[in-house]
Each structure stands twice: as C-alpha cells, then as structure tokens.
Amino acid sequence: MDSTPNGLDDSEQAAFAWTRYRRLMMWMGLASLATAAAAVAGLEYFYGPLSWVAILAAIGGIGGSVMMASALMGLVFLSAGTGHDDKVDGRS
C-alpha cells in the first residue's frame, strides 16, 4: 500500500483545491445576487410594488437555492477532482 499522501490528504493539493472551491463560491455568490436581483425586478414589473417581506423571501429563496446548489456541486467537483472519491471507495 502506498503511504504517500494524495488527493485531499496532500496539504499542497488540498490548499489548491479549497482555494479553487472558494473562488467558485465567490463567483456563484455574485451570480446568485444577480439572479435574485433580476427576479425581484421581474416580480415588481409584473406584480407592482412588493413589500419588504416579499423581497426578502424572494432573495432568500432564489439566492439561497442557487447558493445551495453551487455549494453541493462544488463539493462534488472538489471531491472528484482530487481523487478523494477513489480513495473512499477502497476497491481500486
């Protein structure tokens, strides 16, 4: 059995992977903010003035959904990209 660290066990590779993940989350945060702002603008256009509760609900629901999806998919890419999935499997 090979004892050299690889994947997320290698500190250098883990640092690179987590930096890439944080960068992805930053960009997705901006995309989430833009999507929520566009949705609120669209809702105000079609339904008229919205209460602050409706605006916060739209931002939380739409922005939160986009961020949750990007966080989970980012972790999938992080795990698969570093070979961590193969190590957990143990059959290879």
Distance bins in CASP14 RR format, pairs under 12 A and 6 or more apart:
PFRMAT RR
TARGET T0000
AUTHOR 0000-0000-0000
RMODE 2
METHOD distances of the structure
MODEL  1
1 87 0 0 0 0 0 1 0 0 0 0 0
1 90 0 0 0 0 0 1 0 0 0 0 0
2 9 0 0 0 0 0 1 0 0 0 0 0
2 87 0 0 0 0 0 1 0 0 0 0 0
2 92 0 0 0 0 0 1 0 0 0 0 0
3 9 0 0 0 0 0 1 0 0 0 0 0
4 10 0 0 0 0 1 0 0 0 0 0 0
4 13 0 0 0 0 0 1 0 0 0 0 0
5 11 1 0 0 1 0 0 0 0 0 0 0
5 12 0 0 0 0 1 0 0 0 0 0 0
5 13 0 0 0 0 1 0 0 0 0 0 0
5 14 0 0 0 0 1 0 0 0 0 0 0
5 82 0 0 0 0 0 1 0 0 0 0 0
5 83 0 0 0 0 0 1 0 0 0 0 0
5 84 0 0 0 0 0 1 0 0 0 0 0
5 87 0 0 0 0 0 1 0 0 0 0 0
6 12 0 0 0 0 0 1 0 0 0 0 0
6 13 1 0 0 1 0 0 0 0 0 0 0
6 14 0 0 0 0 0 1 0 0 0 0 0
6 17 0 0 0 0 0 1 0 0 0 0 0
6 81 0 0 0 0 0 1 0 0 0 0 0
6 82 0 0 0 0 1 0 0 0 0 0 0
6 83 1 0 0 1 0 0 0 0 0 0 0
6 84 0 0 0 0 1 0 0 0 0 0 0
6 86 0 0 0 0 1 0 0 0 0 0 0
6 87 1 0 0 1 0 0 0 0 0 0 0
7 13 1 0 1 0 0 0 0 0 0 0 0
7 14 1 0 0 1 0 0 0 0 0 0 0
7 15 0 0 0 0 0 1 0 0 0 0 0
7 16 0 0 0 0 0 1 0 0 0 0 0
7 17 1 0 0 1 0 0 0 0 0 0 0
7 18 0 0 0 0 0 1 0 0 0 0 0
7 78 0 0 0 0 0 1 0 0 0 0 0
7 79 0 0 0 0 1 0 0 0 0 0 0
7 80 0 0 0 0 0 1 0 0 0 0 0
7 81 0 0 0 0 1 0 0 0 0 0 0
7 82 1 0 1 0 0 0 0 0 0 0 0
7 83 1 0 1 0 0 0 0 0 0 0 0
7 84 1 0 1 0 0 0 0 0 0 0 0
7 85 0 0 0 0 0 1 0 0 0 0 0
7 86 0 0 0 0 1 0 0 0 0 0 0
7 87 1 0 0 1 0 0 0 0 0 0 0
7 88 0 0 0 0 0 1 0 0 0 0 0
8 14 1 0 1 0 0 0 0 0 0 0 0
8 15 0 0 0 0 1 0 0 0 0 0 0
8 16 0 0 0 0 0 1 0 0 0 0 0
8 17 1 0 0 1 0 0 0 0 0 0 0
8 18 0 0 0 0 1 0 0 0 0 0 0
8 21 0 0 0 0 0 1 0 0 0 0 0
8 75 0 0 0 0 0 1 0 0 0 0 0
8 78 0 0 0 0 1 0 0 0 0 0 0
8 79 1 0 0 1 0 0 0 0 0 0 0
8 80 0 0 0 0 0 1 0 0 0 0 0
8 81 0 0 0 0 1 0 0 0 0 0 0
8 82 1 0 1 0 0 0 0 0 0 0 0
8 83 0 0 0 0 1 0 0 0 0 0 0
8 84 1 0 1 0 0 0 0 0 0 0 0
8 85 0 0 0 0 0 1 0 0 0 0 0
8 86 0 0 0 0 0 1 0 0 0 0 0
8 87 0 0 0 0 1 0 0 0 0 0 0
8 88 0 0 0 0 0 1 0 0 0 0 0
9 17 0 0 0 0 0 1 0 0 0 0 0
9 82 0 0 0 0 1 0 0 0 0 0 0
9 83 0 0 0 0 0 1 0 0 0 0 0
9 84 0 0 0 0 1 0 0 0 0 0 0
9 87 1 0 0 1 0 0 0 0 0 0 0
9 88 0 0 0 0 0 1 0 0 0 0 0
10 16 0 0 0 0 1 0 0 0 0 0 0
10 17 0 0 0 0 1 0 0 0 0 0 0
10 82 0 0 0 0 1 0 0 0 0 0 0
10 83 0 0 0 0 0 1 0 0 0 0 0
10 84 0 0 0 0 0 1 0 0 0 0 0
10 87 0 0 0 0 0 1 0 0 0 0 0
11 17 0 0 0 0 0 1 0 0 0 0 0
11 18 0 0 0 0 0 1 0 0 0 0 0
11 82 0 0 0 0 0 1 0 0 0 0 0
12 18 0 0 0 0 0 1 0 0 0 0 0
12 19 0 0 0 0 0 1 0 0 0 0 0
12 82 0 0 0 0 0 1 0 0 0 0 0
13 19 0 0 0 0 0 1 0 0 0 0 0
13 20 0 0 0 0 0 1 0 0 0 0 0
13 78 0 0 0 0 0 1 0 0 0 0 0
13 81 0 0 0 0 1 0 0 0 0 0 0
13 82 1 0 0 1 0 0 0 0 0 0 0
13 83 0 0 0 0 1 0 0 0 0 0 0
13 84 0 0 0 0 1 0 0 0 0 0 0
14 20 0 0 0 0 0 1 0 0 0 0 0
14 21 0 0 0 0 0 1 0 0 0 0 0
14 78 0 0 0 0 1 0 0 0 0 0 0
14 79 0 0 0 0 0 1 0 0 0 0 0
14 81 0 0 0 0 0 1 0 0 0 0 0
14 82 1 0 0 1 0 0 0 0 0 0 0
14 83 0 0 0 0 0 1 0 0 0 0 0
14 84 0 0 0 0 1 0 0 0 0 0 0
15 21 0 0 0 0 0 1 0 0 0 0 0
15 22 0 0 0 0 0 1 0 0 0 0 0
15 82 0 0 0 0 0 1 0 0 0 0 0
16 22 0 0 0 0 0 1 0 0 0 0 0
16 23 0 0 0 0 0 1 0 0 0 0 0
16 78 0 0 0 0 0 1 0 0 0 0 0
16 81 0 0 0 0 0 1 0 0 0 0 0
16 82 0 0 0 0 1 0 0 0 0 0 0
17 23 0 0 0 0 0 1 0 0 0 0 0
17 24 0 0 0 0 0 1 0 0 0 0 0
17 74 0 0 0 0 0 1 0 0 0 0 0
17 75 0 0 0 0 0 1 0 0 0 0 0
17 77 0 0 0 0 1 0 0 0 0 0 0
17 78 1 0 1 0 0 0 0 0 0 0 0
17 79 0 0 0 0 1 0 0 0 0 0 0
17 80 0 0 0 0 0 1 0 0 0 0 0
17 81 1 0 0 1 0 0 0 0 0 0 0
17 82 1 0 1 0 0 0 0 0 0 0 0
17 83 0 0 0 0 1 0 0 0 0 0 0
17 84 0 0 0 0 1 0 0 0 0 0 0
18 24 0 0 0 0 0 1 0 0 0 0 0
18 25 0 0 0 0 0 1 0 0 0 0 0
18 74 0 0 0 0 0 1 0 0 0 0 0
18 75 0 0 0 0 0 1 0 0 0 0 0
18 78 1 0 0 1 0 0 0 0 0 0 0
18 79 0 0 0 0 0 1 0 0 0 0 0
18 82 0 0 0 0 1 0 0 0 0 0 0
18 84 0 0 0 0 0 1 0 0 0 0 0
19 25 0 0 0 0 0 1 0 0 0 0 0
19 26 0 0 0 0 0 1 0 0 0 0 0
19 78 0 0 0 0 0 1 0 0 0 0 0
20 26 0 0 0 0 0 1 0 0 0 0 0
20 27 0 0 0 0 0 1 0 0 0 0 0
20 74 0 0 0 0 1 0 0 0 0 0 0
20 75 0 0 0 0 0 1 0 0 0 0 0
20 77 0 0 0 0 1 0 0 0 0 0 0
20 78 1 0 0 1 0 0 0 0 0 0 0
20 81 0 0 0 0 1 0 0 0 0 0 0
20 82 0 0 0 0 1 0 0 0 0 0 0
21 27 0 0 0 0 0 1 0 0 0 0 0
21 28 0 0 0 0 0 1 0 0 0 0 0
21 70 0 0 0 0 0 1 0 0 0 0 0
21 71 0 0 0 0 1 0 0 0 0 0 0
21 72 0 0 0 0 0 1 0 0 0 0 0
21 73 0 0 0 0 0 1 0 0 0 0 0
21 74 1 0 0 1 0 0 0 0 0 0 0
21 75 1 0 0 1 0 0 0 0 0 0 0
21 76 0 0 0 0 0 1 0 0 0 0 0
21 77 1 0 0 1 0 0 0 0 0 0 0
21 78 1 0 1 0 0 0 0 0 0 0 0
21 79 0 0 0 0 0 1 0 0 0 0 0
21 81 0 0 0 0 0 1 0 0 0 0 0
21 82 0 0 0 0 0 1 0 0 0 0 0
22 28 0 0 0 0 0 1 0 0 0 0 0
22 29 0 0 0 0 0 1 0 0 0 0 0
22 70 0 0 0 0 0 1 0 0 0 0 0
22 71 0 0 0 0 0 1 0 0 0 0 0
22 74 0 0 0 0 0 1 0 0 0 0 0
22 78 0 0 0 0 0 1 0 0 0 0 0
23 29 0 0 0 0 0 1 0 0 0 0 0
23 30 0 0 0 0 0 1 0 0 0 0 0
23 70 0 0 0 0 0 1 0 0 0 0 0
23 74 0 0 0 0 0 1 0 0 0 0 0
23 78 0 0 0 0 0 1 0 0 0 0 0
24 30 0 0 0 0 0 1 0 0 0 0 0
24 31 0 0 0 0 0 1 0 0 0 0 0
24 67 0 0 0 0 0 1 0 0 0 0 0
24 70 1 0 0 1 0 0 0 0 0 0 0
24 71 0 0 0 0 1 0 0 0 0 0 0
24 72 0 0 0 0 0 1 0 0 0 0 0
24 73 0 0 0 0 1 0 0 0 0 0 0
24 74 1 0 1 0 0 0 0 0 0 0 0
24 75 0 0 0 0 0 1 0 0 0 0 0
24 76 0 0 0 0 0 1 0 0 0 0 0
24 77 1 0 0 1 0 0 0 0 0 0 0
24 78 0 0 0 0 1 0 0 0 0 0 0
25 31 0 0 0 0 0 1 0 0 0 0 0
25 32 0 0 0 0 1 0 0 0 0 0 0
25 66 0 0 0 0 0 1 0 0 0 0 0
25 67 1 0 0 1 0 0 0 0 0 0 0
25 68 0 0 0 0 0 1 0 0 0 0 0
25 69 0 0 0 0 0 1 0 0 0 0 0
25 70 1 0 0 1 0 0 0 0 0 0 0
25 71 1 0 0 1 0 0 0 0 0 0 0
25 72 0 0 0 0 0 1 0 0 0 0 0
25 73 0 0 0 0 0 1 0 0 0 0 0
25 74 1 0 0 1 0 0 0 0 0 0 0
25 75 0 0 0 0 0 1 0 0 0 0 0
25 77 0 0 0 0 0 1 0 0 0 0 0
25 78 0 0 0 0 0 1 0 0 0 0 0
26 32 0 0 0 0 0 1 0 0 0 0 0
26 33 0 0 0 0 0 1 0 0 0 0 0
26 67 0 0 0 0 0 1 0 0 0 0 0
26 70 0 0 0 0 0 1 0 0 0 0 0
26 71 0 0 0 0 0 1 0 0 0 0 0
27 33 0 0 0 0 0 1 0 0 0 0 0
27 34 0 0 0 0 0 1 0 0 0 0 0
27 66 0 0 0 0 0 1 0 0 0 0 0
27 67 0 0 0 0 0 1 0 0 0 0 0
27 70 0 0 0 0 1 0 0 0 0 0 0
27 74 0 0 0 0 0 1 0 0 0 0 0
28 34 0 0 0 0 0 1 0 0 0 0 0
28 35 0 0 0 0 1 0 0 0 0 0 0
28 63 0 0 0 0 1 0 0 0 0 0 0
28 64 0 0 0 0 0 1 0 0 0 0 0
28 65 0 0 0 0 0 1 0 0 0 0 0
28 66 1 0 0 1 0 0 0 0 0 0 0
28 67 1 0 0 1 0 0 0 0 0 0 0
28 68 0 0 0 0 0 1 0 0 0 0 0
28 69 0 0 0 0 1 0 0 0 0 0 0
28 70 1 1 0 0 0 0 0 0 0 0 0
28 71 1 0 0 1 0 0 0 0 0 0 0
28 72 0 0 0 0 0 1 0 0 0 0 0
28 73 0 0 0 0 1 0 0 0 0 0 0
28 74 0 0 0 0 1 0 0 0 0 0 0
28 77 0 0 0 0 0 1 0 0 0 0 0
29 35 0 0 0 0 1 0 0 0 0 0 0
29 36 0 0 0 0 1 0 0 0 0 0 0
29 37 0 0 0 0 0 1 0 0 0 0 0
29 62 0 0 0 0 0 1 0 0 0 0 0
29 63 0 0 0 0 1 0 0 0 0 0 0
29 64 0 0 0 0 1 0 0 0 0 0 0
29 66 1 0 0 1 0 0 0 0 0 0 0
29 67 1 0 0 1 0 0 0 0 0 0 0
29 68 0 0 0 0 0 1 0 0 0 0 0
29 69 0 0 0 0 0 1 0 0 0 0 0
29 70 1 0 0 1 0 0 0 0 0 0 0
29 71 0 0 0 0 1 0 0 0 0 0 0
30 36 0 0 0 0 0 1 0 0 0 0 0
30 37 0 0 0 0 0 1 0 0 0 0 0
30 63 0 0 0 0 0 1 0 0 0 0 0
30 66 0 0 0 0 0 1 0 0 0 0 0
30 67 0 0 0 0 0 1 0 0 0 0 0
30 70 0 0 0 0 0 1 0 0 0 0 0
31 37 0 0 0 0 0 1 0 0 0 0 0
31 38 0 0 0 0 0 1 0 0 0 0 0
31 62 0 0 0 0 0 1 0 0 0 0 0
31 63 0 0 0 0 1 0 0 0 0 0 0
31 64 0 0 0 0 0 1 0 0 0 0 0
31 66 1 0 0 1 0 0 0 0 0 0 0
31 67 0 0 0 0 1 0 0 0 0 0 0
31 69 0 0 0 0 0 1 0 0 0 0 0
31 70 1 0 0 1 0 0 0 0 0 0 0
32 38 0 0 0 0 0 1 0 0 0 0 0
32 39 0 0 0 0 0 1 0 0 0 0 0
32 59 0 0 0 0 1 0 0 0 0 0 0
32 60 0 0 0 0 1 0 0 0 0 0 0
32 61 0 0 0 0 0 1 0 0 0 0 0
32 62 1 0 0 1 0 0 0 0 0 0 0
32 63 1 0 1 0 0 0 0 0 0 0 0
32 64 1 0 0 1 0 0 0 0 0 0 0
32 65 0 0 0 0 1 0 0 0 0 0 0
32 66 1 0 1 0 0 0 0 0 0 0 0
32 67 1 0 1 0 0 0 0 0 0 0 0
32 68 0 0 0 0 1 0 0 0 0 0 0
32 69 0 0 0 0 1 0 0 0 0 0 0
32 70 1 0 0 1 0 0 0 0 0 0 0
32 71 0 0 0 0 0 1 0 0 0 0 0
33 39 0 0 0 0 0 1 0 0 0 0 0
33 40 0 0 0 0 0 1 0 0 0 0 0
33 59 0 0 0 0 1 0 0 0 0 0 0
33 60 0 0 0 0 0 1 0 0 0 0 0
33 62 0 0 0 0 0 1 0 0 0 0 0
33 63 1 0 0 1 0 0 0 0 0 0 0
33 64 0 0 0 0 0 1 0 0 0 0 0
33 66 0 0 0 0 1 0 0 0 0 0 0
33 67 0 0 0 0 1 0 0 0 0 0 0
34 40 0 0 0 0 0 1 0 0 0 0 0
34 41 0 0 0 0 0 1 0 0 0 0 0
34 59 0 0 0 0 0 1 0 0 0 0 0
34 62 0 0 0 0 0 1 0 0 0 0 0
34 63 0 0 0 0 1 0 0 0 0 0 0
34 66 0 0 0 0 1 0 0 0 0 0 0
35 41 0 0 0 0 0 1 0 0 0 0 0
35 42 0 0 0 0 0 1 0 0 0 0 0
35 58 0 0 0 0 0 1 0 0 0 0 0
35 59 0 0 0 0 1 0 0 0 0 0 0
35 60 0 0 0 0 0 1 0 0 0 0 0
35 61 0 0 0 0 0 1 0 0 0 0 0
35 62 1 0 0 1 0 0 0 0 0 0 0
35 63 1 0 0 1 0 0 0 0 0 0 0
35 64 0 0 0 0 1 0 0 0 0 0 0
35 65 0 0 0 0 1 0 0 0 0 0 0
35 66 1 0 1 0 0 0 0 0 0 0 0
35 67 0 0 0 0 0 1 0 0 0 0 0
35 69 0 0 0 0 0 1 0 0 0 0 0
35 70 0 0 0 0 0 1 0 0 0 0 0
36 42 0 0 0 0 0 1 0 0 0 0 0
36 43 0 0 0 0 0 1 0 0 0 0 0
36 55 0 0 0 0 1 0 0 0 0 0 0
36 56 0 0 0 0 0 1 0 0 0 0 0
36 57 0 0 0 0 0 1 0 0 0 0 0
36 58 1 0 0 1 0 0 0 0 0 0 0
36 59 1 0 1 0 0 0 0 0 0 0 0
36 60 1 0 0 1 0 0 0 0 0 0 0
36 61 1 0 0 1 0 0 0 0 0 0 0
36 62 1 0 1 0 0 0 0 0 0 0 0
36 63 1 0 1 0 0 0 0 0 0 0 0
36 64 0 0 0 0 1 0 0 0 0 0 0
36 65 0 0 0 0 1 0 0 0 0 0 0
36 66 1 0 0 1 0 0 0 0 0 0 0
36 67 0 0 0 0 1 0 0 0 0 0 0
37 43 0 0 0 0 0 1 0 0 0 0 0
37 44 0 0 0 0 0 1 0 0 0 0 0
37 55 0 0 0 0 0 1 0 0 0 0 0
37 58 0 0 0 0 1 0 0 0 0 0 0
37 59 0 0 0 0 1 0 0 0 0 0 0
37 60 0 0 0 0 0 1 0 0 0 0 0
37 62 0 0 0 0 1 0 0 0 0 0 0
37 63 0 0 0 0 1 0 0 0 0 0 0
37 66 0 0 0 0 0 1 0 0 0 0 0
38 44 0 0 0 0 0 1 0 0 0 0 0
38 45 0 0 0 0 0 1 0 0 0 0 0
38 58 0 0 0 0 0 1 0 0 0 0 0
38 59 0 0 0 0 0 1 0 0 0 0 0
38 62 0 0 0 0 1 0 0 0 0 0 0
38 63 0 0 0 0 0 1 0 0 0 0 0
38 66 0 0 0 0 0 1 0 0 0 0 0
39 45 0 0 0 0 0 1 0 0 0 0 0
39 46 0 0 0 0 0 1 0 0 0 0 0
39 47 0 0 0 0 0 1 0 0 0 0 0
39 50 0 0 0 0 0 1 0 0 0 0 0
39 54 0 0 0 0 0 1 0 0 0 0 0
39 55 0 0 0 0 1 0 0 0 0 0 0
39 57 0 0 0 0 0 1 0 0 0 0 0
39 58 1 0 1 0 0 0 0 0 0 0 0
39 59 0 0 0 0 1 0 0 0 0 0 0
39 60 0 0 0 0 0 1 0 0 0 0 0
39 61 0 0 0 0 1 0 0 0 0 0 0
39 62 1 0 1 0 0 0 0 0 0 0 0
39 63 0 0 0 0 1 0 0 0 0 0 0
39 64 0 0 0 0 0 1 0 0 0 0 0
39 65 0 0 0 0 0 1 0 0 0 0 0
39 66 0 0 0 0 0 1 0 0 0 0 0
40 46 0 0 0 0 0 1 0 0 0 0 0
40 47 0 0 0 0 0 1 0 0 0 0 0
40 48 0 0 0 0 0 1 0 0 0 0 0
40 49 0 0 0 0 0 1 0 0 0 0 0
40 50 1 0 0 1 0 0 0 0 0 0 0
40 51 0 0 0 0 0 1 0 0 0 0 0
40 52 0 0 0 0 0 1 0 0 0 0 0
40 54 0 0 0 0 1 0 0 0 0 0 0
40 55 1 0 1 0 0 0 0 0 0 0 0
40 56 0 0 0 0 1 0 0 0 0 0 0
40 57 0 0 0 0 1 0 0 0 0 0 0
40 58 1 0 1 0 0 0 0 0 0 0 0
40 59 1 0 0 1 0 0 0 0 0 0 0
40 60 0 0 0 0 0 1 0 0 0 0 0
40 61 0 0 0 0 0 1 0 0 0 0 0
40 62 0 0 0 0 1 0 0 0 0 0 0
40 63 0 0 0 0 0 1 0 0 0 0 0
41 47 0 0 0 0 0 1 0 0 0 0 0
41 48 0 0 0 0 0 1 0 0 0 0 0
41 50 0 0 0 0 0 1 0 0 0 0 0
41 55 0 0 0 0 0 1 0 0 0 0 0
41 58 0 0 0 0 0 1 0 0 0 0 0
41 59 0 0 0 0 0 1 0 0 0 0 0
41 62 0 0 0 0 0 1 0 0 0 0 0
42 48 0 0 0 0 1 0 0 0 0 0 0
42 50 0 0 0 0 1 0 0 0 0 0 0
42 55 0 0 0 0 0 1 0 0 0 0 0
42 58 0 0 0 0 1 0 0 0 0 0 0
42 62 0 0 0 0 0 1 0 0 0 0 0
43 49 0 0 0 0 0 1 0 0 0 0 0
43 50 1 0 0 1 0 0 0 0 0 0 0
43 51 0 0 0 0 0 1 0 0 0 0 0
43 54 1 0 0 1 0 0 0 0 0 0 0
43 55 0 0 0 0 1 0 0 0 0 0 0
43 57 0 0 0 0 0 1 0 0 0 0 0
43 58 1 0 0 1 0 0 0 0 0 0 0
43 59 0 0 0 0 0 1 0 0 0 0 0
43 62 0 0 0 0 1 0 0 0 0 0 0
44 50 1 0 1 0 0 0 0 0 0 0 0
44 51 0 0 0 0 0 1 0 0 0 0 0
44 54 0 0 0 0 1 0 0 0 0 0 0
44 55 0 0 0 0 1 0 0 0 0 0 0
44 58 0 0 0 0 1 0 0 0 0 0 0
47 54 0 0 0 0 1 0 0 0 0 0 0
47 55 0 0 0 0 0 1 0 0 0 0 0
47 58 0 0 0 0 0 1 0 0 0 0 0
48 54 0 0 0 0 0 1 0 0 0 0 0
48 55 0 0 0 0 0 1 0 0 0 0 0
49 55 0 0 0 0 1 0 0 0 0 0 0
50 56 0 0 0 0 1 0 0 0 0 0 0
50 57 0 0 0 0 1 0 0 0 0 0 0
50 58 1 0 0 1 0 0 0 0 0 0 0
50 59 0 0 0 0 0 1 0 0 0 0 0
51 57 0 0 0 0 1 0 0 0 0 0 0
51 58 0 0 0 0 0 1 0 0 0 0 0
52 58 0 0 0 0 0 1 0 0 0 0 0
52 59 0 0 0 0 0 1 0 0 0 0 0
53 59 0 0 0 0 0 1 0 0 0 0 0
53 60 0 0 0 0 0 1 0 0 0 0 0
54 60 0 0 0 0 0 1 0 0 0 0 0
54 61 0 0 0 0 0 1 0 0 0 0 0
54 62 0 0 0 0 0 1 0 0 0 0 0
55 61 0 0 0 0 0 1 0 0 0 0 0
55 62 0 0 0 0 0 1 0 0 0 0 0
56 62 0 0 0 0 0 1 0 0 0 0 0
56 63 0 0 0 0 0 1 0 0 0 0 0
56 64 0 0 0 0 0 1 0 0 0 0 0
57 63 0 0 0 0 0 1 0 0 0 0 0
57 64 0 0 0 0 0 1 0 0 0 0 0
58 64 0 0 0 0 0 1 0 0 0 0 0
58 65 0 0 0 0 0 1 0 0 0 0 0
59 65 0 0 0 0 0 1 0 0 0 0 0
59 66 0 0 0 0 0 1 0 0 0 0 0
59 67 0 0 0 0 0 1 0 0 0 0 0
60 66 0 0 0 0 1 0 0 0 0 0 0
60 67 0 0 0 0 1 0 0 0 0 0 0
60 68 0 0 0 0 0 1 0 0 0 0 0
61 67 0 0 0 0 1 0 0 0 0 0 0
61 68 0 0 0 0 1 0 0 0 0 0 0
61 69 0 0 0 0 0 1 0 0 0 0 0
62 68 0 0 0 0 0 1 0 0 0 0 0
62 69 0 0 0 0 0 1 0 0 0 0 0
63 69 0 0 0 0 1 0 0 0 0 0 0
63 70 0 0 0 0 1 0 0 0 0 0 0
63 71 0 0 0 0 0 1 0 0 0 0 0
64 70 0 0 0 0 1 0 0 0 0 0 0
64 71 0 0 0 0 1 0 0 0 0 0 0
64 72 0 0 0 0 0 1 0 0 0 0 0
65 71 0 0 0 0 0 1 0 0 0 0 0
65 72 0 0 0 0 0 1 0 0 0 0 0
66 72 0 0 0 0 0 1 0 0 0 0 0
66 73 0 0 0 0 0 1 0 0 0 0 0
67 73 0 0 0 0 0 1 0 0 0 0 0
67 74 0 0 0 0 0 1 0 0 0 0 0
68 74 0 0 0 0 0 1 0 0 0 0 0
68 75 0 0 0 0 0 1 0 0 0 0 0
69 75 0 0 0 0 0 1 0 0 0 0 0
69 76 0 0 0 0 0 1 0 0 0 0 0
70 76 0 0 0 0 0 1 0 0 0 0 0
70 77 0 0 0 0 0 1 0 0 0 0 0
70 78 0 0 0 0 0 1 0 0 0 0 0
71 77 0 0 0 0 0 1 0 0 0 0 0
71 78 0 0 0 0 0 1 0 0 0 0 0
72 78 0 0 0 0 0 1 0 0 0 0 0
72 79 0 0 0 0 0 1 0 0 0 0 0
73 79 0 0 0 0 0 1 0 0 0 0 0
73 80 0 0 0 0 0 1 0 0 0 0 0
74 80 0 0 0 0 1 0 0 0 0 0 0
74 81 0 0 0 0 0 1 0 0 0 0 0
74 82 0 0 0 0 0 1 0 0 0 0 0
75 81 0 0 0 0 0 1 0 0 0 0 0
75 82 0 0 0 0 0 1 0 0 0 0 0
75 84 0 0 0 0 0 1 0 0 0 0 0
75 85 0 0 0 0 0 1 0 0 0 0 0
76 82 0 0 0 0 0 1 0 0 0 0 0
76 83 0 0 0 0 0 1 0 0 0 0 0
76 84 0 0 0 0 0 1 0 0 0 0 0
76 85 0 0 0 0 1 0 0 0 0 0 0
77 83 0 0 0 0 0 1 0 0 0 0 0
77 84 0 0 0 0 0 1 0 0 0 0 0
77 85 0 0 0 0 0 1 0 0 0 0 0
78 84 1 0 0 1 0 0 0 0 0 0 0
78 85 0 0 0 0 0 1 0 0 0 0 0
79 85 1 0 1 0 0 0 0 0 0 0 0
79 86 0 0 0 0 1 0 0 0 0 0 0
79 87 0 0 0 0 1 0 0 0 0 0 0
79 88 0 0 0 0 1 0 0 0 0 0 0
79 89 0 0 0 0 0 1 0 0 0 0 0
80 86 0 0 0 0 1 0 0 0 0 0 0
80 87 0 0 0 0 0 1 0 0 0 0 0
80 88 0 0 0 0 0 1 0 0 0 0 0
80 89 0 0 0 0 0 1 0 0 0 0 0
81 87 0 0 0 0 0 1 0 0 0 0 0
82 88 0 0 0 0 0 1 0 0 0 0 0
83 89 0 0 0 0 1 0 0 0 0 0 0
83 90 0 0 0 0 0 1 0 0 0 0 0
83 92 0 0 0 0 1 0 0 0 0 0 0
84 90 0 0 0 0 0 1 0 0 0 0 0
85 91 0 0 0 0 0 1 0 0 0 0 0
85 92 0 0 0 0 1 0 0 0 0 0 0
86 92 1 0 1 0 0 0 0 0 0 0 0
END
